[in-house]
């Protein structure tokens, strides 16, 4: 029932955003690392769009903190355990002095 409720709200992604993501707007990870920009990556252990191994590699590229959330798929904010993700964000912000 919950899956059907969320599925009904799905819409097409922006084609421009898709092109930027794949081809045109690639970030300069070197500059981000050099500046020491704090970054947290949350990954769902059951994500099939961006599997945890890819997000761990991304975390290494950016020198980011990576948290893999168990029993979570791609749409973290729609998962039953969304609160665990929110709590991790809050704790990371405090640990990073950004709160």
N, C-alpha and C positions, 0 to 999 in steps of 0.2 A: 504494500500500500504506500509506504513512504517512497520507494523507488519510483512508482508511477507518478506520485505527486511532484517529485523533482524533475522527472523526465519530461513532463508536460511543459516545464518552464525553459527547457533547453532551446537555444537559438543558434543560428549560424555565427561563426566567428567573423571578425572583420578581415576581409581579404588583404587589405593594406597591412594590417598588423601581422598577418601570416607571412607576407613577403618580407617585411622588416625582420621578423623573427628568424627567417631562414637565410636571407641574403644581404639585406642592406644595412641594418642597424646593429651590427655586431659590436659589442662593447670591447673596450680596451682593458682587458683584465690586468695587464701589467701596471697601468696607472692606478687602478683600484687597489692592487696589492701594495704598491709603493706608498700610497697615501694612508694605508692602514685603515681603510674604511670598514667599520664593523658590519658584519653581515651574518644573518642567521638563515639557514635553509632548513625548512621543515619538509620531511618526505614521508609519505605513507608507505608502510611496509608492503602493502598490497597494491600499490599504484602500478598500473600497466601502461600508462601514458609516459611517465618518467620514472622508470624503476629506480629503487634506492641506489644501485651501483652507479647509475649515471649522475645522480645528485651528489653522491660522495665524491665523484670525480670533479663535478662542478665546484664543490666545496674546496677541493684542493686547488683548483685554478684560481679561486678568489681568496684563498686563505680564510674561509668562512667556517663558522661553527655549523655542524650538521646534526640534526636530530631526526632519527627515524622513528615514526610513531607506529606502534604495533596496532593491529586490527584497524588500519586506516587505509583508504584507497586514495584516489586522485583529488577529489573535491573535499578537502579536509574540513572546510567550514560547514559542510552538509552532513558529515559523519555523526554517528550517535555519540562518539567520544570527542566532539569538537572542543569541549572544555579543556581536555588535556593539551591540545594545541595552544589554546588561548593562555593557559597557565604557563606553558613553556615560553611563549613569547614574552609574557610579563616578567618571568624570572630572568630571561636572557637580557631584557632591557635593563633590569636592576643590576645584574652582574656586569653589564657593559657600561654602567654609569649613565645610561640614556634616559632613565626614568625621570 
